[in-house]
């Protein structure tokens, strides 16, 4: 291994980049991110929320209030 480092030191810069093996740290980081994302997706699919909170409130607009009405009044005959 020490001999290979000596060889890489004398290569030109471009060849050194091409010939030097990539660091495993990059792959470890990518696989960790993929693993954490996969765990989050599985947890979101399987997990349940048992607590539901309801509250009363009132919406107060900041500007002018505009009433919106349909052009024609319709009835639903069948669903």
URFENBEL-V271780 format. One record per residue. N is the residue number from 1. RES is the residue in one letter. SS is DSSP state (H for helix, E for strand, - for the rest). D_FIRST is the distance of its C-alpha to the first C-alpha in Angstrom with 1 decimal. Layout:
# URFENBEL-V271780
n->[N,N]
res->[RES,RES]
ss->[SS,SS]
d_first->[D_FIRST,D_FIRST]
This chain:
# URFENBEL-V271780
n->[1,2,3,4,5,6,7,8,9,10,11,12,13,14,15,16,17,18,19,20,21,22,23,24,25,26,27,28,29,30,31,32,33,34,35,36,37,38,39,40,41,42,43,44,45,46,47,48,49,50,51,52,53,54,55,56,57,58,59,60,61,62,63,64,65,66,67,68,69,70,71,72,73,74,75,76,77,78,79]
res->[X,X,X,X,X,X,X,X,X,X,X,X,X,X,X,X,X,X,X,X,X,X,X,X,X,X,X,X,X,X,X,X,X,X,X,X,X,X,X,X,X,X,X,X,X,X,X,X,X,X,X,X,X,X,X,X,X,X,X,X,X,X,X,X,X,X,X,X,X,X,X,X,X,X,X,X,X,X,X]
ss->[-,H,H,H,H,H,H,H,H,-,-,-,H,H,H,H,H,H,H,-,-,-,-,H,H,H,H,H,H,H,H,H,H,H,H,H,H,H,H,H,H,H,H,H,H,H,-,-,-,-,-,-,-,-,-,-,-,-,-,-,-,-,-,-,-,-,-,-,-,-,-,-,-,-,-,-,-,-,-]
d_first->[0.0,3.8,5.4,5.2,6.6,9.0,10.1,10.9,12.8,15.1,16.0,19.4,19.7,20.8,18.1,15.4,17.1,17.5,14.1,12.2,12.2,15.0,14.9,16.3,18.7,21.0,21.5,22.2,24.8,26.4,26.7,28.1,30.7,31.7,32.0,34.1,36.3,36.8,37.9,40.3,41.8,42.3,43.8,46.1,47.3,47.9,48.9,52.6,54.4,57.3,58.8,60.9,62.5,65.6,67.5,70.5,70.3,72.0,70.6,72.0,71.4,70.9,73.0,76.0,76.5,77.2,78.6,77.2,79.5,79.2,81.4,82.9,83.3,82.1,82.2,79.8,81.7,79.0,75.4]
